[in-house]
Amino acid sequence: MSKKVTIFWFRRDLRLDDNLGFYEALKGEHPVLPIFIFDTNILKELPKDDARVTFIHQTLQTMRQTLQDDYNSSIALFNAEPEAVFKQLRKDYDIASVYTNHDYEPYATERDEAIKTFLDAHDIAFKTYKDHVIFEKNEVVKKDGDPYLVYTPYMRTWKEKFKNTDLNIYYTNSVLNNLIAHSRLPNLSLADIGFETSSQEITPYTVTPTLIQDYEDHRNFPAEDATSHLGPHLRFGTVSIRKMIKKAISENNEVFWQELIWREFFMQILWHFPETTTKAFKPKYDRIEWRYNEDEFKTWCEGKTGYPLVDAGMRQLNATGFMHNRVRMLVGSFLCKHLLMDWRLGEAYFAEKLHDYEMASNVGNWQWVAGCGVDAAPYFRIFNPTTQIKKFDKDHEYIKQWVPDYQELSYPKPMVDHKEARERCLTTYKAALN
């Protein structure tokens, strides 16, 4: 066995710079062995050409190359259940401690508790850090300690707290020489973990001063592609939330800044209420008698509903792994309100398809459109899929891009009548909620 090492476990923080847990590990007295685990518990649920797995793998290969070229080190890649990996690492190395960054999803908290129990049994310290958000868990709560259930007061308290917070950037360049001297740590190909290269690519993010300044005026129009595409990069940590918040503040754009705070609002909701991944936040909404029709659900998934803006969104999602946020609200409302299908069906479909899938935001937004979540739209708010076109795609540019057949005889007739579907929805919701 060689001299003691510190392990840093990369997860949702796939960057070498401004990574708090990595920085703290590198500052320690022992050389750092970086690892990443392709967790078979997670991978077994995914399609074999999942674009997110391709993106993670490519990002890790770039990080490995940088460490090999510049620091005579690397990142060890594993494909297994995490506990099995740590059992093997304990045999191969004299481990002083394991460092990582917090993850707030229910599976992740259970996984980390199991790893901590294993390490504790062998007198190995397990140190975790807040890196994925500015404020977490109980850091932004009401004066009585209860969590906020409405976004606006949460956002105001978040901003007040932020005024008294030093936003440090953790530059790792000065400490990267404390990596383990081993440039041939185990590597894996996509095939080794049972995947193939996806035909979809994750869009690079854009946070130019122009995009931020124009964000409020243009973000609601899907044809303009005026959003930042930050979602997957924040999800997998290829960009630092601290740097993005600093950028938003430097451009003095409240709307862009507040979108980043929405993300943290939903994360603290998930942390306080992990049961909301499968249950309505407002329990009485679980009394709704949802319909399920396999053919109708398939029609919605494929973007063949006969409502062009709904279909454009679903076809964009299926082709690219992205859907404009404004359109996400419409397609979600259409599934829950027009088709009266359970929000959990839509949440699961988005989880499979969206490159920027983030459990907290996805669950939060689906419960919002269904009316059953925190700070949700009232149940009687039912988007009209036709008038939404007049508001957000009046020249049909977005529709023409994704539904070029919308004026053809072959284009399907609307699968439901808006007025009839609205009445059915209101009647069903009222019966469950009264």
Number of C-alpha atoms within 10 A of each C-alpha: 7 8 10 15 20 25 27 26 22 23 19 20 27 21 19 19 18 21 28 25 23 29 21 18 26 24 16 14 12 19 21 27 25 24 18 20 16 19 17 14 11 10 17 10 9 14 14 18 16 21 23 23 22 21 19 16 18 15 16 21 18 12 16 21 17 15 20 18 11 11 17 16 25 28 27 20 22 20 18 15 15 19 17 12 17 17 13 10 13 14 10 11 16 15 24 18 20 24 24 26 20 21 22 19 17 15 12 12 14 12 15 18 12 14 19 18 13 16 20 12 10 11 12 18 16 19 16 19 15 15 23 24 18 17 18 19 16 14 14 23 18 14 7 6 10 11 19 20 18 12 17 14 13 20 19 14 15 19 16 12 13 13 9 8 10 7 13 11 14 16 14 18 11 10 15 21 18 18 24 21 16 15 17 13 17 11 16 14 13 15 10 11 17 12 18 17 17 16 11 17 14 19 16 10 15 14 17 12 15 11 16 23 18 14 19 15 10 15 21 19 21 22 18 13 13 20 23 17 19 19 21 22 21 23 18 22 19 19 23 23 20 18 14 17 18 15 18 21 13 10 15 14 17 14 16 25 19 18 12 19 22 15 17 25 27 22 25 23 22 22 19 15 14 18 12 19 19 11 17 22 22 14 12 12 19 15 13 17 14 16 11 13 11 9 9 17 16 12 15 23 21 16 23 23 23 17 25 27 29 28 24 26 28 27 22 19 21 18 13 18 23 24 23 20 14 15 22 20 18 19 27 24 28 26 22 24 30 25 22 23 23 20 25 18 15 22 21 13 11 27 17 16 21 22 27 23 21 21 21 22 19 20 26 27 23 25 29 22 27 29 25 23 24 19 16 20 16 13 19 15 14 21 19 16 19 13 12 16 19 11 11 17 19 13 12 15 15 23 23 17 13 19 24 14 14 20 11 8 8 8 16 15 13 12 15 15 10 19 11 10 17 22 14 16 22 15 11 17 21 13 12 13 13 6
